[in-house]
Amino acid sequence: MPVRTGGLQTTQTSGTRGPKPLVLALLFSVSIFVLAACVGDLDPDGGWSAPVLDPDGDQIFLGAKDGRITRLDLDEDGRFDTSWGYPVSGNDTLGPLYGSPRVDDGRVITAAYDCDGLDCEAFVFGISAESGNELWRFERQTQVVGSVAVFGDTVLFGTSSIDDEFDTDPGILGADGYLYAIDTSTDLAPTVLWRVPTTDSVWGTPVIADDVVYFGDLDGVLHAVSLGGESGVAGTELWTFEADGAVVAEPLIANGKIYFGDFSDTFYALDLERRKAAGPGTNAIGVGEWSFNSDGWFWATPLLLDNILYVGTLNGKFYALNAETGQEMWADPGVVDGQIVGRAAPFQEVGKGAALAVPSGSDNIGAFLASNGAELNGFATEGGVKADLLVHEGVLYAHTTDDDLIRFKVSDHGRISCVKAETGAAC
């Protein structure tokens, strides 16, 4: 397997942070419209919500562009269940959905937001997976771009700044962003348990491991915060790491490391035990850690397969990196026509072995062999895909920016069906 090492960095100078040109531009952004201008066609109208399989494997939940949650019954030839949906009224919508639903203990939990100019209102809500009825709703004057994370009855999510006129929540007022933790254990409206202030908006999705929640912000800071238990007092910041660019991707935790990319073209692997022992303010890349320099910004969450990380960039490059060393495992990265915002999905290419389906913000889904990056025939979507892909029982599910849910056979890459996420009608 060819190995490239040109982009690998194993050391980093610590000390005072210098200006970060990419992030300085982002400091002026108060809405996703401004960042859209910085990164091309990341248009603020939703369509990034990924199809999510329920734990039993017989239903898929999806957020449509208009702010509705729909359900696909896999035992009914892949048809949408027209008797199930949220909101119930066809005239009600929640605004664009960027995050994907979380299905947990009979609940579907997700977030949406809508803006009138610079005035934004966000909704985080829980609904019954069985009936579609609303269980609870939490509203704030802000933006919630990423998906939520669920920790028992605690729901965590990132926000931009909160309108001071309406901000009565505990903790520091007037921060540019927050990580919220809300209690959803009763039938009453959720209450704020705690929130952690940040120096810029939190657009990424938090990830939880061993009673700690990890998340990044637009100022390029990766945060580790206790959820209680053995990790300490809930809501206490344990450590931070200052990346060279904005951190919006959902991190991946595996092998005792946290993997994530930023908007300075850099991808990082940090050792969790080392970071925990060092505490706040340790920014040098240490033993067992690495960073990799690409030529594109990272928004997508990496996929780990057989100790190889597969991750794409906003300039359409798709990399295979050794999870232990950061070395490139392909002679050249794969290339798709559009931005890679969503996570790739593994499948088996007939006669060739493990392969990756790679979403593209332009037309069609790319496909590459996992072993060497050889390009395969893709999946024809006739529209962009910025949501994570899902493969289940030999079927690839893709939610396009045109709000189509398309199913493909992975055996021959042929299309099975296409339905509109909003209505369930054929495309």
C-alpha positions in Angstrom: 0.0 0.0 0.0 1.6 3.3 -1.0 2.4 5.7 1.8 2.9 9.5 1.5 4.4 11.5 4.4 4.6 15.0 2.9 1.8 16.5 4.9 2.5 14.9 8.3 3.5 17.1 11.2 4.5 15.7 14.6 5.5 18.8 16.4 3.9 22.2 17.0 5.2 25.3 18.7 3.3 26.3 21.8 2.9 29.8 23.2 1.0 32.9 22.4 -1.6 32.5 19.7 -1.0 34.5 16.6 -3.6 35.8 14.2 -5.5 33.2 12.2 -6.5 34.7 8.9 -9.2 32.3 8.1 -10.8 32.7 11.6 -10.4 36.5 11.6 -12.8 36.5 8.7 -15.2 34.3 10.6 -15.2 36.6 13.6 -17.4 39.0 11.7 -20.0 36.3 11.0 -23.2 36.3 13.0 -25.0 33.9 10.7 -24.4 31.1 8.4 -25.0 33.5 5.5 -21.6 35.1 6.1 -19.7 31.8 6.3 -21.4 30.7 3.1 -19.6 33.5 1.3 -16.3 32.3 2.7 -16.7 28.6 1.6 -18.6 28.8 -1.6 -22.0 27.1 -1.9 -22.7 26.2 1.8 -26.1 27.8 1.3 -28.2 28.4 4.5 -31.3 26.5 3.6 -30.9 23.1 5.3 -30.8 19.8 3.4 -27.8 18.6 5.4 -29.7 16.3 7.8 -28.7 12.7 7.4 -31.0 9.6 7.3 -30.7 7.9 10.7 -31.5 4.3 11.4 -33.4 3.5 14.6 -31.9 0.9 17.0 -34.2 -1.9 15.8 -33.1 -1.3 12.2 -36.5 -1.2 10.7 -37.1 2.6 10.4 -35.2 5.6 9.2 -35.8 9.2 10.5 -34.9 12.2 8.4 -35.1 16.0 8.7 -36.6 17.6 5.6 -35.4 21.0 4.4 -38.6 22.7 5.4 -38.2 21.8 9.1 -40.2 18.6 9.3 -39.2 15.2 10.6 -40.3 12.2 8.6 -40.1 8.5 9.0 -39.4 5.8 6.5 -40.6 2.3 7.2 -38.1 -0.2 5.7 -40.7 -3.1 5.8 -43.0 -1.2 3.4 -40.8 -1.1 0.4 -39.0 2.0 1.6 -42.1 4.2 1.7 -42.6 7.2 4.0 -45.2 6.6 6.7 -47.7 9.3 5.8 -49.4 8.9 9.2 -46.3 10.0 11.1 -44.6 13.3 11.0 -43.5 16.3 13.1 -44.8 19.0 13.2 -48.3 17.4 12.7 -49.8 20.3 10.8 -48.6 20.6 7.2 -48.5 24.4 7.6 -46.1 24.3 10.5 -42.3 24.2 10.0 -39.4 24.7 12.3 -36.9 26.2 9.9 -33.9 24.7 8.2 -32.5 21.5 9.7 -28.7 21.1 9.4 -28.2 18.6 12.2 -29.3 14.9 12.0 -31.9 13.4 14.4 -30.8 11.4 17.3 -32.9 8.3 18.1 -32.6 7.3 21.8 -34.9 5.4 24.1 -38.0 5.8 22.0 -37.3 9.5 21.4 -36.3 11.4 18.3 -34.3 14.5 19.3 -33.0 17.2 17.0 -32.7 20.9 16.5 -33.6 23.6 13.9 -33.4 27.3 13.6 -34.8 30.1 11.4 -33.8 33.7 11.0 -35.4 37.0 10.0 -32.4 39.0 9.0 -30.0 38.7 11.9 -32.8 37.8 14.4 -32.7 34.0 14.8 -34.8 31.6 16.8 -33.7 28.0 17.6 -35.7 25.0 18.6 -34.4 21.9 20.3 -37.2 19.3 20.6 -38.0 15.7 21.5 -40.7 13.7 19.9 -42.1 10.2 20.3 -40.5 7.8 17.8 -43.7 5.7 17.9 -46.4 8.4 17.5 -44.6 11.5 16.4 -46.1 13.5 19.2 -44.0 16.3 20.8 -42.6 15.4 24.1 -40.9 18.7 24.9 -39.5 21.8 23.2 -36.7 24.2 24.2 -36.4 27.6 22.5 -33.8 30.3 22.5 -33.0 33.4 20.4 -29.9 32.0 18.7 -28.7 29.5 16.1 -28.2 25.7 16.6 -26.4 24.4 13.5 -25.0 21.1 14.6 -26.7 17.9 15.8 -27.4 17.4 19.5 -25.7 14.8 21.7 -27.7 12.7 24.2 -26.4 11.6 27.6 -29.3 9.9 29.3 -31.9 12.6 30.0 -29.4 15.3 29.3 -29.3 16.8 25.8 -26.3 18.8 24.8 -25.9 21.2 21.8 -23.9 24.2 20.7 -25.2 27.7 20.0 -24.1 31.1 18.7 -24.6 34.1 21.0 -27.9 34.5 22.9 -29.9 37.6 22.5 -29.1 39.5 25.7 -32.7 40.8 26.0 -34.0 37.2 26.4 -31.0 35.6 28.2 -31.9 34.6 31.7 -29.9 31.3 31.7 -27.3 30.5 34.4 -23.6 31.3 33.8 -21.8 34.1 32.0 -23.9 36.4 29.9 -22.9 37.9 26.6 -20.6 35.1 25.3 -20.3 34.7 21.6 -21.3 31.0 21.9 -22.2 28.3 24.3 -22.5 24.6 24.9 -25.8 24.0 26.5 -26.8 21.0 28.7 -30.6 20.7 29.3 -32.6 18.3 31.5 -35.4 16.5 29.7 -36.3 14.0 32.4 -39.8 15.3 33.1 -42.9 16.0 31.0 -42.4 19.7 31.8 -40.3 22.1 29.6 -36.6 21.3 29.8 -34.5 23.2 32.2 -30.9 24.4 31.7 -28.5 22.4 33.9 -25.5 24.4 32.9 -23.8 26.0 29.9 -20.2 26.6 29.0 -19.3 30.0 27.3 -17.1 30.1 24.3 -15.3 33.0 22.4 -17.2 32.2 19.2 -20.2 30.3 17.9 -20.4 26.5 18.3 -21.6 25.1 15.0 -20.3 21.6 15.3 -21.8 18.6 16.9 -20.7 17.6 20.5 -19.4 14.0 21.0 -19.4 12.1 24.3 -17.0 9.5 25.7 -16.4 8.4 29.3 -18.5 11.1 30.9 -16.8 13.9 28.9 -18.2 15.9 26.1 -15.9 17.3 23.4 -16.8 20.1 20.9 -15.1 22.8 18.8 -15.9 26.5 18.1 -15.4 29.0 15.3 -12.4 30.5 17.2 -10.6 27.2 16.7 -10.8 25.9 20.3 -11.5 22.3 21.0 -13.1 21.9 24.5 -13.4 19.0 26.9 -16.1 19.4 29.5 -17.1 17.1 32.3 -20.5 15.4 32.4 -20.0 14.4 36.1 -19.2 11.0 37.5 -15.5 10.1 37.6 -14.6 13.0 35.2 -15.4 15.7 37.8 -18.2 18.2 38.4 -20.6 18.5 35.5 -20.1 21.6 33.4 -16.5 22.0 34.4 -14.0 22.6 31.5 -11.2 20.0 31.8 -8.9 21.1 29.0 -8.8 23.0 25.7 -6.7 22.8 22.6 -6.2 25.8 20.3 -6.3 24.7 16.6 -5.1 26.9 13.8 -8.6 27.3 12.3 -12.3 27.1 13.1 -13.4 23.7 14.3 -16.9 22.8 13.0 -16.6 19.1 12.4 -18.0 16.5 14.8 -14.8 14.9 16.3 -14.3 11.1 16.2 -13.1 9.3 19.4 -11.3 6.0 19.0 -8.1 4.3 20.0 -7.7 6.6 23.0 -7.5 9.6 20.7 -9.8 12.4 19.4 -9.6 13.1 15.7 -10.8 16.3 14.1 -10.0 18.8 11.3 -10.2 22.6 11.1 -10.4 25.4 8.7 -6.7 25.9 8.4 -6.3 22.7 6.3 -5.1 20.8 9.3 -6.3 17.5 10.7 -5.4 16.5 14.3 -5.0 13.4 16.4 -4.8 14.2 20.2 -4.2 11.6 23.0 -7.0 11.9 25.5 -5.0 10.7 28.5 -2.1 13.1 27.7 -4.6 16.0 27.4 -6.4 15.0 30.6 -3.1 14.9 32.6 -1.8 18.2 31.1 -5.0 20.2 31.7 -5.7 23.6 30.1 -3.2 25.4 28.1 -1.1 22.6 26.6 -1.0 23.2 22.9 2.1 21.4 21.7 1.7 18.1 19.7 3.2 15.5 22.0 4.2 11.8 21.9 1.5 9.7 20.3 -0.2 12.7 18.7 0.1 14.1 15.2 -1.3 16.7 12.8 -1.6 16.4 9.0 -1.6 19.4 6.6 -3.9 19.1 3.5 -4.9 21.7 1.0 -8.5 22.1 2.0 -10.7 22.9 5.0 -12.2 20.1 7.0 -15.9 20.1 7.8 -16.7 16.3 7.5 -16.5 13.9 10.3 -13.8 11.2 9.7 -14.7 7.5 9.2 -12.5 4.9 10.9 -12.1 1.5 9.1 -9.4 -1.0 10.0 -7.3 1.6 11.7 -7.4 3.9 8.6 -9.1 7.3 8.8 -11.1 8.4 5.8 -12.0 12.1 5.6 -12.8 14.7 3.0 -12.2 18.4 2.6 -14.2 21.4 1.2 -12.1 21.4 -2.0 -13.2 17.8 -2.8 -10.1 15.9 -1.7 -10.6 12.6 0.1 -7.8 11.3 2.2 -6.9 8.0 3.8 -4.6 8.4 6.9 -3.0 5.9 9.2 -4.8 6.4 12.5 -1.7 5.9 14.6 0.8 7.9 12.6 -1.1 10.3 10.3 0.7 9.0 7.2 -1.2 9.1 3.9 -2.1 5.5 2.8 -3.0 6.3 -0.8 -0.5 7.5 -3.5 -2.9 10.4 -4.1 -6.1 11.5 -2.5 -9.4 10.7 -4.1 -11.2 13.6 -5.8 -14.9 14.5 -6.2 -16.3 17.5 -8.0 -17.9 19.3 -5.0 -17.3 20.1 -1.4 -17.2 17.1 1.0 -19.3 18.1 4.0 -20.9 14.8 5.0 -19.2 11.6 6.3 -18.4 8.8 3.9 -20.0 5.3 4.2 -18.3 1.9 3.8 -19.7 -0.8 1.5 -18.4 -3.9 -0.3 -17.7 -3.5 -4.0 -18.5 -6.7 -5.7 -15.3 -8.6 -6.6 -13.0 -5.9 -5.2 -13.6 -5.6 -1.5 -14.0 -2.7 0.9 -15.0 0.6 -0.7 -16.1 4.1 0.4 -19.1 6.1 -0.9 -18.2 9.8 -0.6 -20.8 12.5 -0.7 -20.3 15.5 -2.9 -21.8 18.9 -2.7 -22.0 18.9 -6.5 -23.7 16.2 -8.6 -23.3 12.5 -7.8 -21.6 10.5 -5.0 -18.0 9.4 -5.5 -16.7 5.9 -4.8 -13.2 4.6 -4.1 -11.5 1.4 -3.1 -10.4 1.5 0.6 -7.2 -0.3 -0.1 -5.6 2.0 -2.7 -8.0 4.8 -3.5 -8.8 3.6 -7.0 -11.8 5.4 -8.3 -15.0 3.3 -8.9 -18.2 4.1 -10.7 -20.2 6.5 -8.4 -23.8 6.8 -7.6 -25.8 9.2 -9.8 -27.8 11.6 -7.7 -28.2 14.5 -10.1 -27.9 16.8 -7.1 -25.5 17.6 -4.3 -25.2 15.7 -1.0 -24.0 17.4 2.1 -25.5 15.0 4.6 -23.7 11.9 6.0 -24.4 8.8 4.0 -26.0 5.6 5.4 -25.5 2.1 4.2 -27.9 -0.6 5.6 -28.4 -4.2 4.4 -26.9 -3.5 1.0 -28.7 -0.2 0.4 -27.1 3.2 0.2 -29.3 6.1 1.4 -28.5 9.7 0.4 -30.4 12.9 1.3 -29.7 15.5 -1.4 -29.7 19.3 -1.2 -32.8 19.1 -3.5 -34.5 17.3 -0.5 -34.6 14.0 -2.3 -34.0 10.7 -0.4 -32.5 8.3 -2.9 -31.8 4.6 -2.4 -29.2 2.7 -4.3 -28.1 -0.9 -4.5 -24.5 -1.1 -3.5 -24.1 -4.3 -5.5 -24.4 -2.5 -8.9 -24.8 1.2 -7.8 -28.2 1.3 -9.5 -31.0 3.5 -8.2 -33.8 1.7 -6.3 -36.1 4.7 -5.6 -36.3 8.4 -5.1 -38.8 10.2 -2.9 -39.2 13.8 -1.7 -38.4 14.1 2.0 -41.0 16.8 2.5 -44.0 15.0 1.0 -43.0 11.4 0.4 -44.0 11.7 -3.3 -41.8 10.2 -6.0 -39.1 12.5 -7.3 
